[in-house]
Amino acid sequence: MPIDYVVDHSRNIVVGTGTGTVDANALASYWRAYLTNPEVMSCRRTLVDLRDAQITFTGSELSNLVQTIVIPALHGMR
């Protein structure tokens, strides 16, 4: 997967790393895994390093993924 993450329990943060091509499908897969992980959801602090990634999704695709994956997964949490 072009974006991967680990939960750093000692710092109470999720650290993500992106490499290669990150398209809308890769971002969707990442968010589906991330947002269904109870450890991630209990922490809810994330730092993602995308310096080695080539972002190929559009703003419209990002908006669509937020609306269809992120917002429903949060169940009203802020």
N, C-alpha and C positions, 0 to 999 in steps of 0.2 A: 504494500500500500504506500503511495507517495507521501502520506502524512501518518505518522505514528506518534504515540504518546506514552508516557509513564506517569504514574502518580507518585510524587515525592511526599511521602507521609511526614517526614521530619520537618519539611518547610510548608506543608499543607498547600501544595500547588501541583497542578498538572502541567507537565512540560512536554510540549509537542515539537516535532521536527518534520519539516517538509523537504523532500528531495525529488528531483526529476520533474516531470510534468504533472501539475495539479489541475485537472479539469473538473467540470461540474460533477461528473460521476464519482471521481475520487473524493471530492469534498463531501458529497452525499454519503458515501460509504464511511468516511471518517466520522461525520456527525452522527450517523446511525449507531455506530459502535460507541462513540464517546457519550452520547446522551442516554444510552441504556446501561451504562456502567454505574452501579450504585456508589462506588468509591469516588468517581468523578463528580457525580451529582451532590455528594455530601461535601465535597471540597469547593467546587464551583469557582475556583481561581485557576486561570490558565495563562501560560506564556507559550506562544508558538513561534518558533524560528523558521521563517520561510525564505531565508537568504539564499539557500541552495535550490530553491524550487522555481519552476517556471509556471506562473499563474496564467491559465488559458481560459478560465471561465469569464463570462461577461457580468456586468452589473445586474442585468436582467436575470441571468441564471442565479446569481447570488441571492437576489431578492426572492426569487421563486423558492429556493432551497430554505431560506429563512422562514418563509410563510408555510411551507409544506412539511418541513422536518423539525426545525428548531422550536418555533412557537408552540406547535402541538406537543412536543416532548416536554416542554417546561411546565405544562399544566397550570399556567398562571403564575408561576414563581417569578420573582424579580431578583 
